Amino acid sequence: GTMAGLTELHLQGCQLERLPSALLALTNLRTLDLQHNNLRTLEELLSLAHLRRLSCLRLADNRVLALPATIGVLQGLELLDLTNNQLQSLPPALFTLHHLRRLLLAGNLLEELPAQVKALQLLTELDLSGNRLERLPPELFSSCLELRILNVSLNSLSSLPTGLGALSQLFRLDLRRNCLEELPEELQQRNPDSNAETFVCSLSSCDYTWASCYCEVSTSTRSFKGYRFL
């Protein structure tokens, strides 16, 4: 029999260091799960032209050092999970994937989020937790207006750019374990009733704790009525 009609392939935890040649025959693949392997490079993967049909690519818990420019061939991609790899930067080609809805980059070595993120206007979830970010580009707030979940915990952010209030769809914002000294005024002005779902804002500062043990909320956040702080 042939597997050419296969649309999903799950190869988690197979200790793969390179891709099986059998992938060449899978011309209808939509979902490819390669989590928990030993992949270091994606050049081989992205040279497979038929993978342009992929909508879901999971590569969490590998050893990927860099994203090649050829990531741009995956124009149908809606979910890209690169959690817990060794990425130090993001190539411009990543931001040509205009159909991306979920971009998961937690647990890497990223020091910067390029302003080109503004091109990903369909993003609903962005996870940048556990990186080395010191700032966020204002374009993230002014252009990625569909964001519902934004996780920037465990970074080195000392402030947030203005414009957070423009993210009217946002209902989960995780700011824990940064160096934030104050909250953006826009959070105070946000109408808690603007979204049917509970707005969850998780806070903790390197200098002092706003939400210790998920229960104590300091005076600086007591005015945020209608929000549930973790």
C-alpha positions in Angstrom: 0.0 0.0 0.0 1.0 3.6 -0.3 0.9 6.4 2.3 0.8 9.2 -0.3 -2.7 10.2 1.0 -1.4 10.7 4.6 -2.3 14.1 6.0 -0.9 13.7 9.5 2.4 12.3 10.6 3.5 12.0 14.2 7.2 11.2 14.9 7.6 12.4 18.5 10.5 11.0 20.5 12.1 9.0 17.8 15.6 10.3 18.4 15.8 11.6 14.9 18.8 13.6 13.9 17.8 13.8 10.3 14.5 13.3 8.4 13.4 10.0 7.1 13.5 9.8 3.3 10.0 8.4 3.3 8.8 12.0 3.8 9.5 12.5 0.1 6.4 10.4 -0.8 4.0 12.3 1.5 2.6 14.9 -0.8 -0.6 15.6 1.1 0.9 16.2 4.5 -0.9 18.9 6.5 0.4 18.2 10.0 4.0 17.1 10.8 4.9 16.5 14.4 8.6 16.1 15.1 8.7 17.1 18.8 11.2 15.6 21.2 13.9 14.6 18.7 17.5 15.7 18.0 17.1 17.8 14.9 19.6 20.6 14.6 18.8 21.9 11.1 15.6 22.3 9.1 17.3 22.8 5.7 16.5 19.2 4.7 12.9 19.5 5.8 12.3 22.7 3.9 13.9 21.4 0.7 10.9 19.2 0.4 8.8 21.3 -1.9 5.5 19.4 -1.4 5.6 20.4 2.3 4.3 23.7 1.2 0.9 22.3 2.0 1.7 22.0 5.7 -0.5 24.0 8.1 0.9 22.6 11.3 4.6 22.0 12.1 5.6 21.0 15.6 9.3 21.0 16.3 9.4 21.6 20.1 12.2 20.1 22.1 14.8 19.7 19.4 18.2 21.3 19.0 17.4 23.7 16.2 20.0 26.5 16.1 18.6 28.7 13.3 15.7 29.0 11.0 16.7 29.0 7.3 15.3 31.5 4.9 13.6 28.6 3.2 11.0 28.6 6.0 9.3 31.1 3.7 8.1 28.3 1.4 5.6 27.1 4.0 3.0 29.7 3.0 0.1 27.7 4.3 1.5 27.4 7.8 -0.9 28.3 10.6 0.9 26.8 13.6 4.6 26.8 14.1 5.9 25.4 17.4 9.7 25.8 18.1 9.4 25.7 21.9 12.6 24.7 23.6 15.2 24.9 20.9 18.3 27.0 20.6 17.2 29.9 18.3 19.2 33.1 18.8 17.4 35.1 16.0 14.5 35.0 13.6 14.9 35.4 9.9 12.9 37.9 7.8 11.4 35.0 5.9 9.5 33.9 9.0 7.4 37.0 8.8 6.3 36.3 5.2 4.1 33.4 6.6 1.0 35.6 6.6 -1.4 32.8 7.6 0.4 32.1 10.9 -2.1 32.1 13.8 0.0 30.5 16.5 3.7 31.1 16.9 5.3 29.3 19.8 8.9 30.3 20.5 9.2 29.7 24.3 12.5 28.5 25.7 14.9 29.8 23.1 17.8 32.3 23.2 16.1 35.2 21.5 17.3 38.7 22.4 15.0 40.5 20.0 11.7 40.3 18.3 12.0 42.0 14.9 9.6 44.8 13.9 8.7 42.7 10.9 6.3 40.8 13.3 3.8 43.4 12.2 3.3 41.4 9.0 1.7 38.5 11.0 -1.7 40.1 11.3 -3.6 36.9 11.8 -1.7 35.9 14.9 -3.9 34.9 17.8 -1.2 33.4 20.1 2.4 34.4 20.5 4.5 32.7 23.1 8.0 34.3 23.7 8.4 33.1 27.3 11.8 32.1 28.6 13.9 34.0 26.2 16.3 37.0 26.6 14.1 39.8 25.4 14.8 43.3 26.8 12.1 45.1 24.7 9.2 44.4 22.5 8.7 46.3 19.2 5.7 48.8 19.2 4.6 47.2 15.9 3.5 44.1 17.9 0.8 46.1 19.5 -0.1 48.3 16.5 -0.4 45.6 13.9 -1.1 42.2 15.5 -4.6 43.1 16.4 -6.0 39.6 16.5 -3.8 38.6 19.4 -5.7 36.8 22.2 -2.8 35.2 24.1 0.5 36.9 24.6 3.1 35.3 26.9 6.3 37.2 27.5 7.1 35.8 30.9 10.6 34.9 32.0 12.4 37.6 30.0 14.3 40.8 30.8 11.6 43.4 29.9 11.8 46.6 31.9 8.9 48.3 30.1 6.3 47.7 27.5 5.7 49.9 24.4 2.6 52.0 24.2 -0.3 50.6 22.3 -1.3 47.6 24.4 -4.8 49.0 24.6 -5.2 48.4 20.8 -5.2 44.7 21.4 -9.0 44.5 22.0 -9.1 40.7 21.5 -6.4 40.0 24.2 -7.6 38.0 27.1 -4.5 36.4 28.5 -1.3 38.4 29.1 1.5 36.8 31.0 4.2 39.3 32.2 5.6 37.2 35.1 9.3 37.2 35.9 10.4 40.3 34.1 11.9 43.5 35.4 8.8 45.7 34.9 8.6 48.6 37.3 5.1 49.7 36.3 2.1 48.6 34.3 1.0 50.4 31.1 -1.8 52.9 31.8 -3.7 51.3 29.0 -4.3 48.3 31.2 -6.0 50.5 33.7 -8.2 52.2 31.0 -9.2 48.9 29.4 -12.9 48.1 29.7 -13.2 44.8 31.5 -16.5 44.2 29.7 -15.0 44.6 26.3 -14.4 40.9 26.0 -16.8 38.1 27.1 -13.9 36.0 28.4 -12.1 36.7 31.6 -9.0 38.9 31.1 -6.1 37.2 32.9 -3.0 39.2 33.6 -0.2 37.4 35.3 2.3 39.7 37.0 5.6 39.4 38.9 8.5 41.8 39.0 12.2 41.0 39.5 12.4 44.0 41.8 9.3 43.3 43.8 6.4 40.9 43.5 3.0 42.0 42.4 1.3 38.7 42.6 3.0 36.6 45.2 1.7 33.0 45.5 -1.2 33.9 43.1 -2.9 35.7 46.0 -1.4 39.0 47.1 -1.9 41.9 44.8 -0.2 45.1 45.7 -1.8 48.6 45.9 -0.4 49.4 42.4 -2.9 46.9 40.9 -5.9 47.2 43.1 -7.5 49.7 40.8 -7.8 47.0 38.0 -11.4 46.1 38.8 -12.9 43.4 36.7 -9.7 41.6 36.0 -8.5 38.4 37.5 -4.9 38.6 38.5 -2.8 35.5 38.9 
